[in-house]
């Protein structure tokens, strides 16, 4: 696996870092929105506030982190060098940020022109990224499961984008479309076909490398992404022709596929050779456990009548899947990627004149643990707030806002280390060769 890595092909640090620093801002906005909306926001998954909150996490936080990570991982892991990475990062970052704000305003006001603006901005940004990333992957052989997984994840992103644009255009023009079915498909492709496959593909490399675990089973790495895309494609086909029974069965199979990936990753992570779990391992384990609980909840809601009719269960599922699952694993990724980027670029810029700081000095483990505790508290409070919104929604909102603020502070501290050492490098004399 490590033979795949080619660190000299890293893009400029500002290309991925702008996405990483923006993501917590949208997480803070999510906390502020919940604080403003209060218990009424949690009345149903279909309230304007709940829809806006969901997309602040999925588009504002998750998509920012995932696209920023791909800017770094495509050249390093797959040997796929994106043409003009800074220009691509600038266009994608700007349109993604503005498009997310437009989408939030659209959900909260339900003004059709805002849905159109959001569709234009988000469609442009994501399409630019898909085209640029896709072109870089042309000719790159899928000799490793990670490369093949990245290709299929981009396909999943494309389908997710298409379904999202159809929904936005329908809301903008009041077209008579099956919005509930399209929303379910959009959610399934976004979380499993895009996010799930991407996390798995990255995990094949980073979990054994950073957590000192055995590799993923060969049968899993060879088949997971392709089987998942096949399941989702079949589900899309039968759902569009309104074939209800096969659609429900395939939705269940898709849920089991996601649960299988989480269970496999959790089992591997628990076989780590480390004597003590570091915060990133804890993030991954929390994410996989939350995903398993979310999957169990979804399956239970299909078979247990009183649970399935309770309007709170989709919100409970969303908290487990999004905040507990995806946000947790992305925090774990950020706490490895950002210190590594700082160390790598300072080492390259130092050229032997100035030593790069140790990764543990770039971002202290104590700061990561502090954030992880607050992140876990926010998860617990959000789950409880779904059940008792009148009592706990405001406290959950404050915890969510504070957790993302602490994440931003930690990332800015790492950036501060980079800038201070960059200044030292700038004034250091050339190192003379030894006689």
Beta strands, then each sheet from edge to edge (+ up, - down):
end
